[in-house]
């Protein structure tokens, strides 16, 4: 079901234009009413990243929640996975993260978590949207029933201890020189401290947020800074998080990037050896490289594919009993520990394997050779164009020529007039030719 406000990861848009105080207040009221179940005193935890607009949205949400009788616990700047964890740990009825993840500071968003720490289902999001379109004034609390708000000071320590416990007890990070890039975002305090407490020598970048510099030339979406820093200080490894710290990339000792596909290969093989996989396989999206699928097959592990988006990976994991999945972009979901992607916890799993093998990161974390993969966007196009005869012919021809040793993925954007065309296979020239042929057919429809 298509939503007016909710996308694949909550509500997101330009701060003070799309994500306004009025909208935030109404979301607080609607979500608060949707999660009032029973006679107990209801409460919600609210975390945020480091964007300037976080203050505006935070206080608008507080007004909304308290106006329907919910108590509010303010967590301050803290990673998205910490909000999910604390929602459960503090027995809250609802969790909220104010963040636009890897987007620039101008954007912001509102992510909601249920009392179990999981992102909301489409059905519950639909219920909240229905309330957003109503006059909620008759349902507001009476004067004596208004909620209270207070700031919680201990949340950083609680999350750090949680994260540290996910590292096997017999593993210490002593002897490792680690560069950690926190993207001037939500993990700027907790990630360096956790790594240092576990014994590592920690060099930091992206830990000076000013409200404007989140994800700006730092973090997992701008990794050049950490690649340069790893080489400069001769570190053993670099860990790059994004603005809300639910994803990561790794940088090896030579400054080379290691993406989510390679990290999934590392964790999957490690967990298989330790008999920790609940099923003989993992879950990822249609964008994960064919090389990962082949590597897993060599270990007798399967790769189940979903639509793009960590929520779809998690939904498939829960429905089919998997405990590990992720995305090429660096969202790694380890459901033994967390109900959403957690960049720090995922990094600790990789670090544990590096310590066990006592080999350089470039050797431990390069498990397979990625096959050539090309992705191009056709702007001005839409899903209806995929059913036109020229485009259908181009797609059929490309799939036939790529054969069983290649893949073609056509993905209309859910938020803009763009169709993404991705192909992969062993023959790089053929892959590019097939992508171009489909894109040319789509461009012909745009021009028509």
N, C-alpha and C positions, 0 to 999 in steps of 0.2 A: 504494500500500500504506500503510495506517495504521500509525503508529509509536506506541509507548508513551511514549517520551521525546522524540524529535525532532519539532519542529513545522516551520513553513515557514522558520524562521530559527534553526536549532540547537535547543538545549535551554534553556528559559526558565521562570522561576517565582520564587516568593518565596524570598529568600535565607535559608538555614538552616532552611527548612521543606521546600521542593521541591528547591532547589539546595543540597544539604548537602555537608559535607566528605566524607562516605562516598560520595555519588554522584560527586563530582568525582574522588576517588581511583580509583573503578571506571571512570569514563570515560577517565581517563588510561591505565589499564592496558589497557582494551579497545581504545581507538583506537591506542595504541602497538603492540599485538600485530597489529592489522589492517593497519598500515602498515610492518611489518617485512618488507622485501622485499630479499633479497640478503644478502651477508655484510659489507657496509660498516657503519661505525659510524653508527647512525641518530640523528637529532636532530630536535627540535621547537622552534619559536619560540612564545613565549607573550606576548601583549600584553593590556592591560586598559584599562578606563576608570577613572573616579575614585571609584567606589562604595566605601564602607567594606568591604563584603563581598568586594571583590576580593582583599584580602590572604588571607583564609581560603580562597577557592577556588583562588587561585594556588598556594599551598603544598601544598594537597591534590592538585592536578594534578601538581605537581612530584614528589610522592611516588609517584603512580601511574605516571608516565612513567619515572622512574628505576628503579622496581622491576621494569620489564620490559626494562631495559637501554638506554633511550633517553637521550641527552644533552639537556639543556634549556637554551635560551638565553632569558633573561628580558628583555623589551623595556620593561617598565614601562608607564605610561599613554601610549597612542598610538592614533591612529585605526584603526578596522577596516580600511580600505583599505591602510593602511601595513603591517598584519600580512600581508595577502594579498600585497602587493608584496615584502615582505622574505622571505616563505616561499620565493618563487622566487629572489630575489636571493641569499639566503644558502644556497641549495641544501639547504633543510630538507626532510625527508620529510613534515612535517605542520606546519600552523599553527593556533594557537588564539587566539581573542579572547574575553576574559571581559567580557561586556557584556549589558545588556538594552536597548541602543539608546536609544529615546526614553522608556522607562518611568521611573517614579519610582525613587528610590534603594533602596527596599525590595526590589525585584526584582533579579535578576541572571540571567546566562545564559552558555552555552558555545557558541561558534560554531567550527566546524572547517573548515579549508581543506586541500585536497590539495597535493601538491608542485608542481602547476601554478598554485597560487594561487586556484583556483576552489573554491566551496563544494561539499560532497560530494554525490554523487548519492544518490537514494533507495536504490539497491542497496547502496552502501557503508554508508550509515546503518543499513540493515537488518542488515548483517554486524556492525556495532558493537553494535547492540541485542541481537543473538543472544549476543554475548560477555558483555554486561552481565548476562544471566540465568544465566550459568554460574559455577562455581567456578573461578577463574583461578589459584589457588595452584600447581597443577602446572606452569603455564607461566611462572612468575616467574623472573627471572634468578638465576643463582647469585651468590654473594658477589662473585666477581671480575668478574662481568659487569654489575654495577649501573651505572646512568648517573650522570653528573655534571651539576651545574647551575651556571650563572654568569650574571651580569648584563652586558648589552651596553650600553655608554654612548654609542655613536655613532649610534644609530638615528634620533634626531630630525633630525640633520644630513643623514643619508642620505635620509630621506623629504622633507625640505624641498627638497633639490636635485632629487629626482625630480619633485616637484610643479612647481617653477620651470621645469623643462625643458619642461613641457607648454604653457607660454605661448610663442607665436611669438616668435622672436628679435628681430624688428623692433618689438615692442610693449613699452612700458614703462608702469608704472602711475603714473608721476610726474604730479602735478597732480590726482590723485584723492584725495578725503578719504573714507575707508572706515570705517564702523563694523562691527566683526565681533563676533558673539555666539557664544561657544563653548560655551554651555549648561553651564558649569562641568564640562565633560566632557573627553573624550580629546584634543581638539585645542587645549586651552587654551594650550599652548606653541607648537606648530608653526604653526598658522594665522596668528596675528598676526605671527610672525617672517617667514614666507614672504612675506606681503603687504608688509611693511616693506622687506625685501630687494629686492623688485621695484619699489620706488620710491614706494609709496603713503604717504600720511599715515594712520596707523591709530589709531582710537579703539576701545578694547576694553570689552566687558562680558561677564559670564559666564566670567571667567578666574580665579576665586578658589575652586577646589573645596575642600570641607572633608569630603568623604566622604558628606555628607547632601544637598547642594544641587544635585546633577546634575539638569538639566531643570526645576528648580523656579523657575517664573515667568521663565524665560529659555529661549533656544534656539528652534529652528524649530517646536516644538509649543506654545510660549507667546510669540508674536512681538510682543506689545504693548510689551515692554520695548525692543526694538530699534527699533520704529516711533517710539516717543517719543524715543529717543536720536538717531535720524537727524534728526528735526525740531529737537531741542534744539541740536545742534552744527552744523546746516545741512550735513550730509554729502551727498556725491554719491550714495552707495549704502550699503545695509546688507546684510550677509551673515550669515544665521542658520544655524548648524549644529545638529545634534542631539547627543545624548550620546556617540555613537561616531563622529560626523562622516562618516557615509556618505550623508547627505542634507542638502539645504539649501533655504532659501527666500531670495528677494531682496526687499529693500525699496527702493522708488524714492526720489528726492530729496524727495518730498512726504510720505513716510511711508506710502505705499501698498504693500500686499502683492502680490507676484508669485509665483504658485505654479508647481509643476513643469510643468504643461501649457504655460504661456507660455514657460518656460525651454526646453522641448523645441522649441517653435516657433522660438525665436531660434537655437539651435544647429543645428537641422535646416536652416534657410534659409541660414545661414552656411556650413555644410559642403557644402551643395548648390552654392553659388556657387564654392567652392574645389575642387569635384570630389572631395570627401573621403568621401562616402557610398559604401559598398561595394554598396548596393542602393538603388533609388529609393524609399526610405521609411524609416520607423522603427518601433519596437515599443513598445507601451505596454499598459496593462491595460484591462479593461472599464470602469474608473472614469474614464478620461480623458474630458474634455468633448467633446461633439460639435462644438463650435466649433473645437477643434484639428484634428479630422478634416477638416472643411471647409477650414480654412486650408491644410493640407498638400495637399489635393486641388487647390487653386488653384495650387500650385507643381508639380503633377504628381507629388506624392509620396503614397505610401500610408501607412496606419496599420494595422499588424497588432496585434490585441488578444489578450491572454492573461488567465489568471486573476490575481487580485490577489496580489501578492508579487513582489519584485524577482528572486527566484530563477527564477520562471517567465518573466519578461521575458528574463533572461539565457539560459535554456535555449533559448528560441525564437530569440534572436539567434544563438546558436552553431549551432543546427541548420539555420537558413535563411540564414546568411551576412550578417546585418546587423551593423553596427558601432556603432549608436547606438540607445538605447532608454531608457525610464525610467518613472516613475510620477508621478501628480499630486501625491503627497506630497513630492516633491523628490528621490527617488532618481534620479539620472541616471547611466547606465552608458555610458561611452565606452571601448569595448573596444580602441581603438588604444592606450590608455594603461593601463587598469586591468581587473582581472578581477571587480570588484564596484563598487557605487556609491561615488563619492568626492566628497564635498561640496566640498572645496577645489579639486580639479582641475576640477570642473564650474563652479565659480564663476569660475575663471580663463578658461575658454572664453567665458563671458558678458562678463567684463571686457574681454577682447580685442575683442569686437564693439563694446562701448561706446566703447572708445578709437578703433577704426577709424572709426566713424560720427561721433564727436565731437558727440553729441547727448545730451540728458538721458536717464536710465534709464527714466523714464516713457514716453518716446517709443520707445526702442529695444526695450523688453521687453514692450510691450503690442501683440501682433501680431494678435489677433483678439478679437472680442466673445464671451465665453462665453455659451452658451445656458442658460436657467434649468435648474438641476439640483437635485433634492431627494432627500435620503437619509433614511430613517427606519428604526428598528429595532423589531422586534416580539419582546419578551423572552418566554421560556417556550415559544417555538415551535421546531419541528424540521423537518428535511427531509421527513419522512413526511407532514406536513400539506400539502405542495405537491401531493400527488396526490389530495387530497380534492376532491370535485366542486365545492363552493362556491369554493374557492381557484382551481381550474383555470378556472372560469368568469370569475372576477374578473381573472385574469391575461390570458386570451384577450380579454376585453372591453377591458382597458387597452391591450393591444398594438394592437388594431384601431383604437381611437380616436386613439392617438398616431401611428399610420401610419408611413410610410417616413421622415418628417421628425423622428421621435422615437425614443427607446430606453427599454426597460424592462429592468432587470437585477435578478434575484432571487438573493440569495447567502446560503446558510446558513453560519453561522460554523463554523469547524473546531474551535473551542476552548470554545464555550459555547452554551447553548440560546437562540440568537438567529438570526432571519432578517433580513437587511438588504434593504430594498426601495429601489431607486434608479430614478428616471425623469428624463428630460430631453427638452426640446423647445422650440419657439419660443413656445408659449403657456404662460406661467407658471401661470395659473389651471388650465388643463387638466392640466398636469404634477402639480400638487399634488393635484388631485381624483383622478387615477388612482393616485397613491401611496397616498392615504388609502383608496381602495376596496379595494386589495389588502391593506393593513394591517388594515382592518376585517374582511375575510374570514379572515385569519390569526388575529386576536384571537377571532373566533367559534369557531375550532377550539381555541384555548387554553382558552376558557371551557367548552367542551363536556365 
